[in-house]
Amino acid sequence: MRNWNDEGQTAVEYLGIIAVVVAIVLAITGTDIGQQIYDAIVEQIDEVIG
């Protein structure tokens, strides 16, 4: 019986997750809601910094 080696599988899974995150970020930044989220984050950062 042959034992398959799956040591490299984790790296491929991480690349897949990164690709999904990048796709989501690109989709959000290309819409009005993305700008609203960005503005809210900047506003909160400014509030914390003073």
C-alpha positions as CSV (number, residue, x, y, z in Angstrom):
1,M,0.0,0.0,0.0
2,R,1.2,3.5,-0.8
3,N,1.3,6.3,1.7
4,W,0.7,9.7,0.1
5,N,2.7,12.6,1.4
6,D,0.6,15.8,2.0
7,E,3.3,18.0,3.6
8,G,2.9,20.7,0.9
9,Q,-0.9,20.8,1.2
10,T,-0.9,23.5,3.9
11,A,1.0,26.0,1.8
12,V,-1.6,25.5,-1.0
13,E,-4.4,26.0,1.4
14,Y,-2.9,29.2,2.7
15,L,-2.5,30.5,-0.9
16,G,-6.2,29.7,-1.5
17,I,-7.2,31.6,1.6
18,I,-5.1,34.6,0.6
19,A,-6.6,34.6,-2.9
20,V,-10.1,34.6,-1.5
21,V,-9.2,37.5,0.9
22,V,-7.7,39.5,-1.9
23,A,-10.8,38.9,-4.1
24,I,-13.0,40.1,-1.3
25,V,-10.9,43.2,-0.6
26,L,-10.9,44.1,-4.3
27,A,-14.7,43.7,-4.5
28,I,-15.3,45.9,-1.5
29,T,-12.9,48.6,-2.5
30,G,-14.6,48.9,-5.9
31,T,-18.0,49.7,-4.4
32,D,-19.6,52.6,-2.4
33,I,-19.8,50.4,0.7
34,G,-16.1,49.9,0.5
35,Q,-15.6,53.7,0.7
36,Q,-18.0,53.9,3.6
37,I,-16.1,51.2,5.5
38,Y,-12.8,53.0,4.7
39,D,-14.2,56.3,5.9
40,A,-15.5,54.8,9.1
41,I,-12.2,53.1,9.9
42,V,-10.3,56.4,9.2
43,E,-12.7,58.2,11.5
44,Q,-12.2,55.8,14.3
45,I,-8.4,55.9,13.9
46,D,-8.5,59.7,14.0
47,E,-10.7,59.6,17.1
48,V,-8.3,57.3,18.9
49,I,-5.2,59.3,17.9
50,G,-6.8,62.5,18.8
